[in-house]
Amino acid sequence: MIELHGVTKRYPDGTVAVDDFSAQFPPHRTTVLLGSSGSGKTTILRMVNRMVEPTSGTITIDGEDIAGRDPVQLRRSIGYVMQNGGLLPHRSVLDNIATVPLLNGVDKADAHARARELMALVGLEEKLGRRYPSQLSGGQQQRVGVARGLAADPNILLMDEPFGAVDPLVRRELQDELLRIQSTLAKTIVFVTHDVEEALRLGDQVILLAQHGHVAQRGTGAELLGSPADAFVADFLGLNRGDRTLVERDGVLVDEHGRAAGVLRQAQEPS
Ligand SMILES: Nc1ncnc2c1ncn2[C@@H]1O[C@H](COP(=O)(O)OP(=O)(O)OP(=O)(O)O)[C@@H](O)[C@H]1O
């Protein structure tokens, strides 16, 4: 369990990105931080692996305050996937995936063998392993990013708008792939997005943020849709927008004409 208690981040220029944020990210579940640009999602995510240090407040992982952990060791123990993959341009796909195991001292042959397994897991053909990132499509690069995040077999995977830069069809494929992977690996995932549909599809828990990391509402997607806390939440979720009223029916979002407008993630036990 990842727990944040009264966490505030004030950047050196005085910007209060996150103000008194508290939350729990339960194990083996996907928590989505949903919010518009500048609401503090990335800052919250990066405080979990100490890429950003909180100004005040406490973050614990399984009850242990991470302020007492070695930051480099902590960072390497947590998977991190960022928008555009964040791949190293002059390293092959295999080397990119193997980055953290290699840093951890795993020998190259073993690290590459593991990288090849992960390529299969995320749906990449083995022959792509010798290519450089620029020789891949955007969707393939994102798959490499996911494989790299999983390479050290972390319990926790932080994902920062990982599918934001690809077209809607590929985005949907990548979401499906993540759901499939998560149904077997059952990692503790924290996933940042500003896309409502993506949040509803992927999140076991959705935390909708207003500015400064203020929690507008948290719950399952169905809870947010079924009883939005206020006008901001309803508006953000696209409920009651003009002539469009979306309701949830058996896990599917439908409009007033009964047309499907999206799919909700069903809470399920990982197998
Ligand atoms: N290094 C920094 N120095 C100063 N201000 C920062 C820094 N990083 C982020 N901010 C500010 O903190 C606030 C929250 O930013 P953050 O990137 O956490 O939001 P976000 O919700 O992830 O946004 P986006 O979806 O655009 O990535 C914004 O006002 C941003 O300008």
Ligand as a Chemical Component Dictionary entry (heavy atoms), coordinates in Angstrom:
data_LIG
# 
_chem_comp.id                   LIG 
_chem_comp.type                 NON-POLYMER 
_chem_comp.pdbx_formal_charge   0 
_chem_comp.three_letter_code    LIG 
# 
loop_
_chem_comp_atom.comp_id 
_chem_comp_atom.atom_id 
_chem_comp_atom.alt_atom_id 
_chem_comp_atom.type_symbol 
_chem_comp_atom.charge 
_chem_comp_atom.model_Cartn_x 
_chem_comp_atom.model_Cartn_y 
_chem_comp_atom.model_Cartn_z 
_chem_comp_atom.pdbx_ordinal 
LIG N1  N1  N 0 9.955  22.339 -11.606 1  
LIG C1  C1  C 0 8.908  23.153 -11.443 2  
LIG N2  N2  N 0 9.082  24.406 -10.997 3  
LIG C2  C2  C 0 8.054  25.245 -10.813 4  
LIG N3  N3  N 0 6.761  24.896 -11.026 5  
LIG C3  C3  C 0 6.523  23.651 -11.474 6  
LIG C4  C4  C 0 7.573  22.722 -11.712 7  
LIG N4  N4  N 0 7.019  21.561 -12.165 8  
LIG C5  C5  C 0 5.693  21.777 -12.190 9  
LIG N5  N5  N 0 5.387  23.026 -11.795 10 
LIG C6  C6  C 0 4.071  23.630 -11.664 11 
LIG O1  O1  O 0 3.308  22.877 -10.742 12 
LIG C7  C7  C 0 1.956  22.781 -11.166 13 
LIG C8  C8  C 0 1.587  21.301 -11.311 14 
LIG O2  O2  O 0 2.347  20.732 -12.361 15 
LIG P1  P1  P 0 2.281  19.180 -12.720 16 
LIG O3  O3  O 0 3.224  18.955 -13.849 17 
LIG O4  O4  O 0 2.443  18.387 -11.487 18 
LIG O5  O5  O 0 0.770  19.081 -13.203 19 
LIG P2  P2  P 0 0.068  17.998 -14.136 20 
LIG O6  O6  O 0 -1.309 17.867 -13.598 21 
LIG O7  O7  O 0 0.896  16.786 -14.223 22 
LIG O8  O8  O 0 0.033  18.755 -15.517 23 
LIG P3  P3  P 0 0.206  18.177 -17.016 24 
LIG O9  O9  O 0 -0.994 17.328 -17.273 25 
LIG O10 O10 O 0 0.236  19.425 -17.840 26 
LIG O11 O11 O 0 1.509  17.426 -17.023 27 
LIG C9  C9  C 0 1.855  23.581 -12.446 28 
LIG O12 O12 O 0 1.435  24.869 -12.103 29 
LIG C10 C10 C 0 3.278  23.606 -12.956 30 
LIG O13 O13 O 0 3.531  24.751 -13.725 31 
# 
loop_
_chem_comp_bond.comp_id 
_chem_comp_bond.atom_id_1 
_chem_comp_bond.atom_id_2 
_chem_comp_bond.value_order 
_chem_comp_bond.pdbx_ordinal 
LIG N1  C1  SING 1  
LIG C1  N2  SING 2  
LIG C1  C4  DOUB 3  
LIG N2  C2  DOUB 4  
LIG C2  N3  SING 5  
LIG N3  C3  DOUB 6  
LIG C3  C4  SING 7  
LIG C3  N5  SING 8  
LIG C4  N4  SING 9  
LIG N4  C5  DOUB 10 
LIG C5  N5  SING 11 
LIG N5  C6  SING 12 
LIG C6  O1  SING 13 
LIG C6  C10 SING 14 
LIG O1  C7  SING 15 
LIG C7  C8  SING 16 
LIG C7  C9  SING 17 
LIG C8  O2  SING 18 
LIG O2  P1  SING 19 
LIG P1  O3  DOUB 20 
LIG P1  O4  SING 21 
LIG P1  O5  SING 22 
LIG O5  P2  SING 23 
LIG P2  O6  DOUB 24 
LIG P2  O7  SING 25 
LIG P2  O8  SING 26 
LIG O8  P3  SING 27 
LIG P3  O9  DOUB 28 
LIG P3  O10 SING 29 
LIG P3  O11 SING 30 
LIG C9  O12 SING 31 
LIG C9  C10 SING 32 
LIG C10 O13 SING 33 
# 
